Amino acid sequence: MLRLADLAFGDIGALLARFGLELAAVPDGAPIPGSYWGAPESGIVYRFDERV
């Protein structure tokens, strides 16, 4: 399994930005917003943007 922490944060952020997504880091040990299973799973938070 490849973990996001093993990759360059900026590279992943740039990849996601191409799809209109934003990568946000949380401090080690902090709860991950939008995570169903908890650490180390990622969280997905949907934000409606009226400008779209």
PDBQT receptor file of N, H, CA, C and O in Angstrom, charges set to zero:
ATOM      1  N   MET A   1       0.846  -1.158   0.000  1.00  0.00    +0.000 N 
ATOM      2  CA  MET A   1       0.000   0.000   0.000  1.00  0.00    +0.000 C 
ATOM      3  C   MET A   1       0.895   1.227   0.000  1.00  0.00    +0.000 C 
ATOM      4  O   MET A   1       1.882   1.289   0.734  1.00  0.00    +0.000 OA
ATOM      5  N   LEU A   2       0.549   2.183  -0.814  1.00  0.00    +0.000 N 
ATOM      6  H   LEU A   2      -0.252   2.133  -1.410  1.00  0.00    +0.000 HD
ATOM      7  CA  LEU A   2       1.261   3.450  -0.878  1.00  0.00    +0.000 C 
ATOM      8  C   LEU A   2       0.525   4.464  -0.016  1.00  0.00    +0.000 C 
ATOM      9  O   LEU A   2      -0.685   4.648  -0.151  1.00  0.00    +0.000 OA
ATOM     10  N   ARG A   3       1.259   5.112   0.861  1.00  0.00    +0.000 N 
ATOM     11  H   ARG A   3       2.242   4.962   0.970  1.00  0.00    +0.000 HD
ATOM     12  CA  ARG A   3       0.663   6.118   1.739  1.00  0.00    +0.000 C 
ATOM     13  C   ARG A   3       0.953   7.507   1.207  1.00  0.00    +0.000 C 
ATOM     14  O   ARG A   3       2.025   7.754   0.655  1.00  0.00    +0.000 OA
ATOM     15  N   LEU A   4       0.015   8.401   1.369  1.00  0.00    +0.000 N 
ATOM     16  H   LEU A   4      -0.855   8.200   1.818  1.00  0.00    +0.000 HD
ATOM     17  CA  LEU A   4       0.178   9.771   0.908  1.00  0.00    +0.000 C 
ATOM     18  C   LEU A   4       1.410  10.420   1.535  1.00  0.00    +0.000 C 
ATOM     19  O   LEU A   4       2.070  11.243   0.901  1.00  0.00    +0.000 OA
ATOM     20  N   ALA A   5       1.719  10.054   2.770  1.00  0.00    +0.000 N 
ATOM     21  H   ALA A   5       1.183   9.385   3.285  1.00  0.00    +0.000 HD
ATOM     22  CA  ALA A   5       2.882  10.616   3.457  1.00  0.00    +0.000 C 
ATOM     23  C   ALA A   5       4.185  10.244   2.765  1.00  0.00    +0.000 C 
ATOM     24  O   ALA A   5       5.210  10.888   2.991  1.00  0.00    +0.000 OA
ATOM     25  N   ASP A   6       4.161   9.215   1.926  1.00  0.00    +0.000 N 
ATOM     26  H   ASP A   6       3.328   8.692   1.742  1.00  0.00    +0.000 HD
ATOM     27  CA  ASP A   6       5.354   8.789   1.207  1.00  0.00    +0.000 C 
ATOM     28  C   ASP A   6       5.578   9.585  -0.079  1.00  0.00    +0.000 C 
ATOM     29  O   ASP A   6       6.598   9.404  -0.744  1.00  0.00    +0.000 OA
ATOM     30  N   LEU A   7       4.657  10.448  -0.431  1.00  0.00    +0.000 N 
ATOM     31  H   LEU A   7       3.828  10.595   0.109  1.00  0.00    +0.000 HD
ATOM     32  CA  LEU A   7       4.726  11.218  -1.668  1.00  0.00    +0.000 C 
ATOM     33  C   LEU A   7       4.911  12.701  -1.358  1.00  0.00    +0.000 C 
ATOM     34  O   LEU A   7       4.695  13.141  -0.229  1.00  0.00    +0.000 OA
ATOM     35  N   ALA A   8       5.310  13.459  -2.365  1.00  0.00    +0.000 N 
ATOM     36  H   ALA A   8       5.486  13.101  -3.282  1.00  0.00    +0.000 HD
ATOM     37  CA  ALA A   8       5.490  14.903  -2.193  1.00  0.00    +0.000 C 
ATOM     38  C   ALA A   8       4.116  15.579  -2.124  1.00  0.00    +0.000 C 
ATOM     39  O   ALA A   8       3.296  15.433  -3.031  1.00  0.00    +0.000 OA
ATOM     40  N   PHE A   9       3.879  16.317  -1.043  1.00  0.00    +0.000 N 
ATOM     41  H   PHE A   9       4.545  16.436  -0.306  1.00  0.00    +0.000 HD
ATOM     42  CA  PHE A   9       2.589  16.964  -0.813  1.00  0.00    +0.000 C 
ATOM     43  C   PHE A   9       2.207  17.869  -1.987  1.00  0.00    +0.000 C 
ATOM     44  O   PHE A   9       1.063  17.853  -2.442  1.00  0.00    +0.000 OA
ATOM     45  N   GLY A  10       3.166  18.655  -2.471  1.00  0.00    +0.000 N 
ATOM     46  H   GLY A  10       4.095  18.668  -2.101  1.00  0.00    +0.000 HD
ATOM     47  CA  GLY A  10       2.881  19.577  -3.576  1.00  0.00    +0.000 C 
ATOM     48  C   GLY A  10       2.496  18.865  -4.858  1.00  0.00    +0.000 C 
ATOM     49  O   GLY A  10       1.635  19.339  -5.601  1.00  0.00    +0.000 OA
ATOM     50  N   ASP A  11       3.132  17.723  -5.124  1.00  0.00    +0.000 N 
ATOM     51  H   ASP A  11       3.831  17.338  -4.521  1.00  0.00    +0.000 HD
ATOM     52  CA  ASP A  11       2.805  16.968  -6.338  1.00  0.00    +0.000 C 
ATOM     53  C   ASP A  11       1.384  16.427  -6.283  1.00  0.00    +0.000 C 
ATOM     54  O   ASP A  11       0.657  16.484  -7.275  1.00  0.00    +0.000 OA
ATOM     55  N   ILE A  12       0.987  15.906  -5.139  1.00  0.00    +0.000 N 
ATOM     56  H   ILE A  12       1.577  15.859  -4.333  1.00  0.00    +0.000 HD
ATOM     57  CA  ILE A  12      -0.373  15.376  -4.990  1.00  0.00    +0.000 C 
ATOM     58  C   ILE A  12      -1.386  16.514  -5.060  1.00  0.00    +0.000 C 
ATOM     59  O   ILE A  12      -2.437  16.376  -5.684  1.00  0.00    +0.000 OA
ATOM     60  N   GLY A  13      -1.069  17.639  -4.419  1.00  0.00    +0.000 N 
ATOM     61  H   GLY A  13      -0.215  17.751  -3.912  1.00  0.00    +0.000 HD
ATOM     62  CA  GLY A  13      -1.956  18.809  -4.477  1.00  0.00    +0.000 C 
ATOM     63  C   GLY A  13      -2.162  19.292  -5.903  1.00  0.00    +0.000 C 
ATOM     64  O   GLY A  13      -3.278  19.645  -6.283  1.00  0.00    +0.000 OA
ATOM     65  N   ALA A  14      -1.092  19.310  -6.698  1.00  0.00    +0.000 N 
ATOM     66  H   ALA A  14      -0.185  19.023  -6.389  1.00  0.00    +0.000 HD
ATOM     67  CA  ALA A  14      -1.193  19.736  -8.095  1.00  0.00    +0.000 C 
ATOM     68  C   ALA A  14      -2.045  18.766  -8.904  1.00  0.00    +0.000 C 
ATOM     69  O   ALA A  14      -2.846  19.190  -9.736  1.00  0.00    +0.000 OA
ATOM     70  N   LEU A  15      -1.878  17.473  -8.666  1.00  0.00    +0.000 N 
ATOM     71  H   LEU A  15      -1.227  17.129  -7.990  1.00  0.00    +0.000 HD
ATOM     72  CA  LEU A  15      -2.689  16.480  -9.364  1.00  0.00    +0.000 C 
ATOM     73  C   LEU A  15      -4.173  16.657  -9.049  1.00  0.00    +0.000 C 
ATOM     74  O   LEU A  15      -5.004  16.667  -9.957  1.00  0.00    +0.000 OA
ATOM     75  N   LEU A  16      -4.502  16.794  -7.781  1.00  0.00    +0.000 N 
ATOM     76  H   LEU A  16      -3.827  16.786  -7.044  1.00  0.00    +0.000 HD
ATOM     77  CA  LEU A  16      -5.899  16.954  -7.386  1.00  0.00    +0.000 C 
ATOM     78  C   LEU A  16      -6.491  18.257  -7.899  1.00  0.00    +0.000 C 
ATOM     79  O   LEU A  16      -7.665  18.299  -8.266  1.00  0.00    +0.000 OA
ATOM     80  N   ALA A  17      -5.689  19.329  -7.930  1.00  0.00    +0.000 N 
ATOM     81  H   ALA A  17      -4.735  19.295  -7.631  1.00  0.00    +0.000 HD
ATOM     82  CA  ALA A  17      -6.172  20.630  -8.404  1.00  0.00    +0.000 C 
ATOM     83  C   ALA A  17      -6.634  20.561  -9.855  1.00  0.00    +0.000 C 
ATOM     84  O   ALA A  17      -7.531  21.303 -10.256  1.00  0.00    +0.000 OA
ATOM     85  N   ARG A  18      -6.031  19.680 -10.639  1.00  0.00    +0.000 N 
ATOM     86  H   ARG A  18      -5.303  19.077 -10.313  1.00  0.00    +0.000 HD
ATOM     87  CA  ARG A  18      -6.454  19.527 -12.039  1.00  0.00    +0.000 C 
ATOM     88  C   ARG A  18      -7.897  19.051 -12.138  1.00  0.00    +0.000 C 
ATOM     89  O   ARG A  18      -8.535  19.223 -13.177  1.00  0.00    +0.000 OA
ATOM     90  N   PHE A  19      -8.411  18.461 -11.082  1.00  0.00    +0.000 N 
ATOM     91  H   PHE A  19      -7.893  18.322 -10.238  1.00  0.00    +0.000 HD
ATOM     92  CA  PHE A  19      -9.790  17.959 -11.052  1.00  0.00    +0.000 C 
ATOM     93  C   PHE A  19     -10.689  18.810 -10.161  1.00  0.00    +0.000 C 
ATOM     94  O   PHE A  19     -11.798  18.399  -9.819  1.00  0.00    +0.000 OA
ATOM     95  N   GLY A  20     -10.205  20.007  -9.782  1.00  0.00    +0.000 N 
ATOM     96  H   GLY A  20      -9.304  20.340 -10.060  1.00  0.00    +0.000 HD
ATOM     97  CA  GLY A  20     -10.991  20.902  -8.953  1.00  0.00    +0.000 C 
ATOM     98  C   GLY A  20     -11.026  20.503  -7.489  1.00  0.00    +0.000 C 
ATOM     99  O   GLY A  20     -11.909  20.939  -6.751  1.00  0.00    +0.000 OA
ATOM    100  N   LEU A  21     -10.068  19.670  -7.052  1.00  0.00    +0.000 N 
ATOM    101  H   LEU A  21      -9.350  19.316  -7.651  1.00  0.00    +0.000 HD
ATOM    102  CA  LEU A  21     -10.013  19.207  -5.672  1.00  0.00    +0.000 C 
ATOM    103  C   LEU A  21      -8.870  19.891  -4.941  1.00  0.00    +0.000 C 
ATOM    104  O   LEU A  21      -7.907  20.340  -5.562  1.00  0.00    +0.000 OA
ATOM    105  N   GLU A  22      -8.981  19.967  -3.631  1.00  0.00    +0.000 N 
ATOM    106  H   GLU A  22      -9.763  19.602  -3.127  1.00  0.00    +0.000 HD
ATOM    107  CA  GLU A  22      -7.965  20.615  -2.812  1.00  0.00    +0.000 C 
ATOM    108  C   GLU A  22      -7.465  19.646  -1.750  1.00  0.00    +0.000 C 
ATOM    109  O   GLU A  22      -8.261  18.984  -1.084  1.00  0.00    +0.000 OA
ATOM    110  N   LEU A  23      -6.167  19.563  -1.593  1.00  0.00    +0.000 N 
ATOM    111  H   LEU A  23      -5.520  20.101  -2.134  1.00  0.00    +0.000 HD
ATOM    112  CA  LEU A  23      -5.542  18.723  -0.587  1.00  0.00    +0.000 C 
ATOM    113  C   LEU A  23      -5.266  19.577   0.643  1.00  0.00    +0.000 C 
ATOM    114  O   LEU A  23      -4.664  20.645   0.538  1.00  0.00    +0.000 OA
ATOM    115  N   ALA A  24      -5.698  19.116   1.789  1.00  0.00    +0.000 N 
ATOM    116  H   ALA A  24      -6.188  18.248   1.873  1.00  0.00    +0.000 HD
ATOM    117  CA  ALA A  24      -5.464  19.841   3.040  1.00  0.00    +0.000 C 
ATOM    118  C   ALA A  24      -4.825  18.898   4.043  1.00  0.00    +0.000 C 
ATOM    119  O   ALA A  24      -5.277  17.766   4.218  1.00  0.00    +0.000 OA
ATOM    120  N   ALA A  25      -3.779  19.361   4.697  1.00  0.00    +0.000 N 
ATOM    121  H   ALA A  25      -3.412  20.280   4.555  1.00  0.00    +0.000 HD
ATOM    122  CA  ALA A  25      -3.084  18.557   5.702  1.00  0.00    +0.000 C 
ATOM    123  C   ALA A  25      -3.657  18.836   7.084  1.00  0.00    +0.000 C 
ATOM    124  O   ALA A  25      -4.094  19.949   7.378  1.00  0.00    +0.000 OA
ATOM    125  N   VAL A  26      -3.648  17.822   7.913  1.00  0.00    +0.000 N 
ATOM    126  H   VAL A  26      -3.293  16.919   7.674  1.00  0.00    +0.000 HD
ATOM    127  CA  VAL A  26      -4.012  17.990   9.329  1.00  0.00    +0.000 C 
ATOM    128  C   VAL A  26      -2.795  17.578  10.154  1.00  0.00    +0.000 C 
ATOM    129  O   VAL A  26      -2.014  16.727   9.726  1.00  0.00    +0.000 OA
ATOM    130  N   PRO A  27      -2.632  18.170  11.320  1.00  0.00    +0.000 N 
ATOM    131  CA  PRO A  27      -1.475  17.819  12.155  1.00  0.00    +0.000 C 
ATOM    132  C   PRO A  27      -1.501  16.342  12.560  1.00  0.00    +0.000 C 
ATOM    133  O   PRO A  27      -2.567  15.740  12.688  1.00  0.00    +0.000 OA
ATOM    134  N   ASP A  28      -0.312  15.774  12.758  1.00  0.00    +0.000 N 
ATOM    135  H   ASP A  28       0.554  16.264  12.654  1.00  0.00    +0.000 HD
ATOM    136  CA  ASP A  28      -0.216  14.396  13.228  1.00  0.00    +0.000 C 
ATOM    137  C   ASP A  28      -1.013  14.212  14.511  1.00  0.00    +0.000 C 
ATOM    138  O   ASP A  28      -0.909  15.016  15.437  1.00  0.00    +0.000 OA
ATOM    139  N   GLY A  29      -1.798  13.165  14.557  1.00  0.00    +0.000 N 
ATOM    140  H   GLY A  29      -1.882  12.512  13.804  1.00  0.00    +0.000 HD
ATOM    141  CA  GLY A  29      -2.586  12.860  15.749  1.00  0.00    +0.000 C 
ATOM    142  C   GLY A  29      -3.935  13.557  15.812  1.00  0.00    +0.000 C 
ATOM    143  O   GLY A  29      -4.765  13.224  16.658  1.00  0.00    +0.000 OA
ATOM    144  N   ALA A  30      -4.163  14.525  14.922  1.00  0.00    +0.000 N 
ATOM    145  H   ALA A  30      -3.489  14.795  14.235  1.00  0.00    +0.000 HD
ATOM    146  CA  ALA A  30      -5.450  15.234  14.905  1.00  0.00    +0.000 C 
ATOM    147  C   ALA A  30      -6.479  14.389  14.160  1.00  0.00    +0.000 C 
ATOM    148  O   ALA A  30      -6.121  13.630  13.259  1.00  0.00    +0.000 OA
ATOM    149  N   PRO A  31      -7.763  14.517  14.530  1.00  0.00    +0.000 N 
ATOM    150  CA  PRO A  31      -8.797  13.783  13.785  1.00  0.00    +0.000 C 
ATOM    151  C   PRO A  31      -8.856  14.262  12.333  1.00  0.00    +0.000 C 
ATOM    152  O   PRO A  31      -8.646  15.442  12.052  1.00  0.00    +0.000 OA
ATOM    153  N   ILE A  32      -9.140  13.349  11.428  1.00  0.00    +0.000 N 
ATOM    154  H   ILE A  32      -9.310  12.390  11.656  1.00  0.00    +0.000 HD
ATOM    155  CA  ILE A  32      -9.202  13.677  10.007  1.00  0.00    +0.000 C 
ATOM    156  C   ILE A  32     -10.655  14.019   9.652  1.00  0.00    +0.000 C 
ATOM    157  O   ILE A  32     -11.525  13.152   9.730  1.00  0.00    +0.000 OA
ATOM    158  N   PRO A  33     -10.929  15.279   9.260  1.00  0.00    +0.000 N 
ATOM    159  CA  PRO A  33     -12.298  15.650   8.897  1.00  0.00    +0.000 C 
ATOM    160  C   PRO A  33     -12.810  14.800   7.730  1.00  0.00    +0.000 C 
ATOM    161  O   PRO A  33     -12.088  14.576   6.758  1.00  0.00    +0.000 OA
ATOM    162  N   GLY A  34     -14.024  14.342   7.827  1.00  0.00    +0.000 N 
ATOM    163  H   GLY A  34     -14.610  14.524   8.617  1.00  0.00    +0.000 HD
ATOM    164  CA  GLY A  34     -14.638  13.574   6.750  1.00  0.00    +0.000 C 
ATOM    165  C   GLY A  34     -14.242  12.114   6.711  1.00  0.00    +0.000 C 
ATOM    166  O   GLY A  34     -14.688  11.387   5.824  1.00  0.00    +0.000 OA
ATOM    167  N   SER A  35     -13.415  11.658   7.651  1.00  0.00    +0.000 N 
ATOM    168  H   SER A  35     -13.053  12.249   8.372  1.00  0.00    +0.000 HD
ATOM    169  CA  SER A  35     -12.966  10.279   7.652  1.00  0.00    +0.000 C 
ATOM    170  C   SER A  35     -14.006   9.385   8.330  1.00  0.00    +0.000 C 
ATOM    171  O   SER A  35     -14.427   9.659   9.454  1.00  0.00    +0.000 OA
ATOM    172  N   TYR A  36     -14.411   8.335   7.655  1.00  0.00    +0.000 N 
ATOM    173  H   TYR A  36     -14.069   8.112   6.742  1.00  0.00    +0.000 HD
ATOM    174  CA  TYR A  36     -15.378   7.395   8.222  1.00  0.00    +0.000 C 
ATOM    175  C   TYR A  36     -14.688   6.405   9.148  1.00  0.00    +0.000 C 
ATOM    176  O   TYR A  36     -15.191   6.114  10.233  1.00  0.00    +0.000 OA
ATOM    177  N   TRP A  37     -13.537   5.884   8.725  1.00  0.00    +0.000 N 
ATOM    178  H   TRP A  37     -13.129   6.120   7.843  1.00  0.00    +0.000 HD
ATOM    179  CA  TRP A  37     -12.846   4.844   9.467  1.00  0.00    +0.000 C 
ATOM    180  C   TRP A  37     -11.850   5.394  10.477  1.00  0.00    +0.000 C 
ATOM    181  O   TRP A  37     -11.402   4.657  11.355  1.00  0.00    +0.000 OA
ATOM    182  N   GLY A  38     -11.493   6.665  10.378  1.00  0.00    +0.000 N 
ATOM    183  H   GLY A  38     -11.857   7.264   9.665  1.00  0.00    +0.000 HD
ATOM    184  CA  GLY A  38     -10.470   7.225  11.257  1.00  0.00    +0.000 C 
ATOM    185  C   GLY A  38      -9.086   7.015  10.667  1.00  0.00    +0.000 C 
ATOM    186  O   GLY A  38      -8.940   6.483   9.567  1.00  0.00    +0.000 OA
ATOM    187  N   ALA A  39      -8.082   7.435  11.404  1.00  0.00    +0.000 N 
ATOM    188  H   ALA A  39      -8.201   7.868  12.298  1.00  0.00    +0.000 HD
ATOM    189  CA  ALA A  39      -6.708   7.345  10.911  1.00  0.00    +0.000 C 
ATOM    190  C   ALA A  39      -6.351   5.899  10.618  1.00  0.00    +0.000 C 
ATOM    191  O   ALA A  39      -6.803   5.011  11.341  1.00  0.00    +0.000 OA
ATOM    192  N   PRO A  40      -5.573   5.628   9.603  1.00  0.00    +0.000 N 
ATOM    193  CA  PRO A  40      -4.909   6.552   8.697  1.00  0.00    +0.000 C 
ATOM    194  C   PRO A  40      -5.693   6.817   7.408  1.00  0.00    +0.000 C 
ATOM    195  O   PRO A  40      -5.108   7.270   6.424  1.00  0.00    +0.000 OA
ATOM    196  N   GLU A  41      -6.974   6.550   7.392  1.00  0.00    +0.000 N 
ATOM    197  H   GLU A  41      -7.448   6.181   8.192  1.00  0.00    +0.000 HD
ATOM    198  CA  GLU A  41      -7.778   6.772   6.194  1.00  0.00    +0.000 C 
ATOM    199  C   GLU A  41      -7.895   8.260   5.887  1.00  0.00    +0.000 C 
ATOM    200  O   GLU A  41      -7.790   9.102   6.779  1.00  0.00    +0.000 OA
ATOM    201  N   SER A  42      -8.112   8.568   4.620  1.00  0.00    +0.000 N 
ATOM    202  H   SER A  42      -8.197   7.884   3.895  1.00  0.00    +0.000 HD
ATOM    203  CA  SER A  42      -8.308   9.965   4.237  1.00  0.00    +0.000 C 
ATOM    204  C   SER A  42      -9.755  10.372   4.466  1.00  0.00    +0.000 C 
ATOM    205  O   SER A  42     -10.644   9.529   4.589  1.00  0.00    +0.000 OA
ATOM    206  N   GLY A  43      -9.966  11.640   4.520  1.00  0.00    +0.000 N 
ATOM    207  H   GLY A  43      -9.244  12.325   4.420  1.00  0.00    +0.000 HD
ATOM    208  CA  GLY A  43     -11.321  12.174   4.651  1.00  0.00    +0.000 C 
ATOM    209  C   GLY A  43     -11.688  12.943   3.398  1.00  0.00    +0.000 C 
ATOM    210  O   GLY A  43     -10.827  13.544   2.755  1.00  0.00    +0.000 OA
ATOM    211  N   ILE A  44     -12.936  12.926   3.060  1.00  0.00    +0.000 N 
ATOM    212  H   ILE A  44     -13.636  12.438   3.582  1.00  0.00    +0.000 HD
ATOM    213  CA  ILE A  44     -13.432  13.697   1.921  1.00  0.00    +0.000 C 
ATOM    214  C   ILE A  44     -14.516  14.629   2.444  1.00  0.00    +0.000 C 
ATOM    215  O   ILE A  44     -15.509  14.193   3.027  1.00  0.00    +0.000 OA
ATOM    216  N   VAL A  45     -14.305  15.910   2.226  1.00  0.00    +0.000 N 
ATOM    217  H   VAL A  45     -13.498  16.264   1.753  1.00  0.00    +0.000 HD
ATOM    218  CA  VAL A  45     -15.264  16.917   2.667  1.00  0.00    +0.000 C 
ATOM    219  C   VAL A  45     -15.787  17.622   1.431  1.00  0.00    +0.000 C 
ATOM    220  O   VAL A  45     -15.011  18.176   0.653  1.00  0.00    +0.000 OA
ATOM    221  N   TYR A  46     -17.105  17.606   1.245  1.00  0.00    +0.000 N 
ATOM    222  H   TYR A  46     -17.736  17.156   1.876  1.00  0.00    +0.000 HD
ATOM    223  CA  TYR A  46     -17.726  18.252   0.095  1.00  0.00    +0.000 C 
ATOM    224  C   TYR A  46     -18.092  19.677   0.489  1.00  0.00    +0.000 C 
ATOM    225  O   TYR A  46     -18.731  19.913   1.514  1.00  0.00    +0.000 OA
ATOM    226  N   ARG A  47     -17.679  20.604  -0.336  1.00  0.00    +0.000 N 
ATOM    227  H   ARG A  47     -17.160  20.412  -1.169  1.00  0.00    +0.000 HD
ATOM    228  CA  ARG A  47     -18.035  22.017  -0.131  1.00  0.00    +0.000 C 
ATOM    229  C   ARG A  47     -18.708  22.511  -1.400  1.00  0.00    +0.000 C 
ATOM    230  O   ARG A  47     -18.125  22.461  -2.483  1.00  0.00    +0.000 OA
ATOM    231  N   PHE A  48     -19.923  22.982  -1.260  1.00  0.00    +0.000 N 
ATOM    232  H   PHE A  48     -20.396  23.022  -0.380  1.00  0.00    +0.000 HD
ATOM    233  CA  PHE A  48     -20.647  23.512  -2.416  1.00  0.00    +0.000 C 
ATOM    234  C   PHE A  48     -20.157  24.926  -2.684  1.00  0.00    +0.000 C 
ATOM    235  O   PHE A  48     -20.155  25.773  -1.791  1.00  0.00    +0.000 OA
ATOM    236  N   ASP A  49     -19.752  25.168  -3.889  1.00  0.00    +0.000 N 
ATOM    237  H   ASP A  49     -19.754  24.481  -4.614  1.00  0.00    +0.000 HD
ATOM    238  CA  ASP A  49     -19.263  26.486  -4.292  1.00  0.00    +0.000 C 
ATOM    239  C   ASP A  49     -20.257  27.084  -5.276  1.00  0.00    +0.000 C 
ATOM    240  O   ASP A  49     -20.408  26.595  -6.396  1.00  0.00    +0.000 OA
ATOM    241  N   GLU A  50     -20.928  28.139  -4.853  1.00  0.00    +0.000 N 
ATOM    242  H   GLU A  50     -20.806  28.536  -3.943  1.00  0.00    +0.000 HD
ATOM    243  CA  GLU A  50     -21.962  28.745  -5.695  1.00  0.00    +0.000 C 
ATOM    244  C   GLU A  50     -21.386  29.446  -6.917  1.00  0.00    +0.000 C 
ATOM    245  O   GLU A  50     -22.136  29.790  -7.830  1.00  0.00    +0.000 OA
ATOM    246  N   ARG A  51     -20.077  29.668  -6.958  1.00  0.00    +0.000 N 
ATOM    247  H   ARG A  51     -19.468  29.389  -6.216  1.00  0.00    +0.000 HD
ATOM    248  CA  ARG A  51     -19.471  30.351  -8.099  1.00  0.00    +0.000 C 
ATOM    249  C   ARG A  51     -19.341  29.442  -9.304  1.00  0.00    +0.000 C 
ATOM    250  O   ARG A  51     -19.070  29.921 -10.405  1.00  0.00    +0.000 OA
ATOM    251  N   VAL A  52     -19.527  28.143  -9.126  1.00  0.00    +0.000 N 
ATOM    252  H   VAL A  52     -19.747  27.754  -8.231  1.00  0.00    +0.000 HD
ATOM    253  CA  VAL A  52     -19.369  27.201 -10.237  1.00  0.00    +0.000 C 
ATOM    254  C   VAL A  52     -20.538  27.305 -11.168  1.00  0.00    +0.000 C 
ATOM    255  O   VAL A  52     -20.595  26.591 -12.170  1.00  0.00    +0.000 OA
TER     256      VAL A  52
